[in-house]
Amino acid sequence: MDDAPKSAVELAMARLKKKDADEGVTDHPLSADQKNEIAEVRKTYAARLAQEEILYKSRMQGSVDYDERQKFEENYRRDVERLTHERDRKIEKIHAS
């Protein structure tokens, strides 16, 4: 064993690893295929989010009505949240497989 003092981060990581082991959580590395799938999902959703942002900004520039702008902003936030949730769910599914 190493007798050198440990940093707070090292101590916290050791506690978390022990907690995971006690709860039966195992850490298994991702395969190359899983990493590629995750990268593809992230790339696809980054493009979809960028598209939503472009559409949102375009609509906002074309509107001067306050209520209409609020509606566009609300729809944009909802769409971003939905896409982010879909992306995260797909990534979790890949992790689990």
C-alpha positions as CSV (number, residue, x, y, z in Angstrom):
1,M,0.0,0.0,0.0
2,D,1.0,3.6,-0.7
3,D,1.5,5.5,2.6
4,A,1.4,8.9,0.9
5,P,-1.4,11.2,2.0
6,K,-4.4,11.1,-0.3
7,S,-6.2,14.1,-1.7
8,A,-9.8,14.8,-1.0
9,V,-10.7,13.7,-4.5
10,E,-8.9,10.3,-4.1
11,L,-10.7,9.8,-0.8
12,A,-14.1,10.6,-2.3
13,M,-13.4,8.3,-5.2
14,A,-12.4,5.5,-2.9
15,R,-15.6,5.9,-0.9
16,L,-17.7,5.9,-4.1
17,K,-16.0,2.8,-5.3
18,K,-16.7,1.1,-2.0
19,K,-20.3,2.2,-2.0
20,D,-20.7,0.8,-5.6
21,A,-19.2,-2.5,-4.6
22,D,-21.4,-2.7,-1.5
23,E,-24.5,-2.1,-3.7
24,G,-23.4,-4.6,-6.4
25,V,-22.8,-2.0,-9.1
26,T,-20.2,-3.2,-11.5
27,D,-18.1,-1.1,-13.9
28,H,-17.6,-2.6,-17.3
29,P,-15.8,-0.8,-20.1
30,L,-17.6,0.1,-23.3
31,S,-16.8,-1.8,-26.4
32,A,-15.5,0.0,-29.5
33,D,-18.9,-0.6,-31.1
34,Q,-20.7,0.9,-28.2
35,K,-18.4,3.9,-28.2
36,N,-19.1,4.4,-32.0
37,E,-22.8,4.1,-31.4
38,I,-22.7,6.7,-28.6
39,A,-20.6,9.0,-30.8
40,E,-23.1,8.7,-33.6
41,V,-26.1,9.4,-31.3
42,R,-24.3,12.5,-30.0
43,K,-23.5,13.7,-33.5
44,T,-27.1,13.2,-34.7
45,Y,-28.6,15.0,-31.8
46,A,-26.0,17.8,-31.9
47,A,-27.2,18.4,-35.5
48,R,-30.8,18.2,-34.5
49,L,-30.3,20.7,-31.7
50,A,-28.4,23.0,-34.0
51,Q,-31.2,22.9,-36.5
52,E,-33.7,23.7,-33.7
53,E,-31.6,26.7,-32.7
54,I,-31.4,28.0,-36.2
55,L,-35.1,27.7,-36.7
56,Y,-35.7,29.4,-33.4
57,K,-33.4,32.3,-34.1
58,S,-35.0,32.7,-37.6
59,R,-38.5,32.8,-36.1
60,M,-37.4,35.3,-33.4
61,Q,-35.9,37.7,-36.0
62,G,-39.1,37.6,-38.1
63,S,-41.4,38.4,-35.2
64,V,-42.0,41.6,-33.2
65,D,-45.1,40.4,-31.4
66,Y,-44.3,39.7,-27.7
67,D,-46.8,36.9,-27.3
68,E,-45.6,35.2,-30.5
69,R,-42.0,35.5,-29.4
70,Q,-42.9,34.0,-26.0
71,K,-44.6,31.1,-27.8
72,F,-41.5,30.5,-30.0
73,E,-39.3,30.6,-26.9
74,E,-41.5,28.1,-25.0
75,N,-41.6,25.7,-28.0
76,Y,-37.8,26.0,-28.4
77,R,-37.1,25.1,-24.8
78,R,-39.6,22.2,-24.9
79,D,-38.0,20.9,-28.1
80,V,-34.5,21.2,-26.7
81,E,-35.5,19.4,-23.6
82,R,-37.2,16.6,-25.6
83,L,-34.2,16.1,-27.8
84,T,-31.8,16.1,-24.9
85,H,-34.0,13.5,-23.1
86,E,-34.2,11.3,-26.2
87,R,-30.4,11.5,-26.7
88,D,-29.7,10.6,-23.1
89,R,-32.2,7.8,-23.1
90,K,-30.5,6.3,-26.2
91,I,-27.1,6.6,-24.7
92,E,-28.2,4.9,-21.5
93,K,-29.7,2.1,-23.6
94,I,-26.4,1.6,-25.4
95,H,-24.6,1.6,-22.0
96,A,-26.9,-1.1,-20.7
97,S,-26.5,-3.4,-23.7
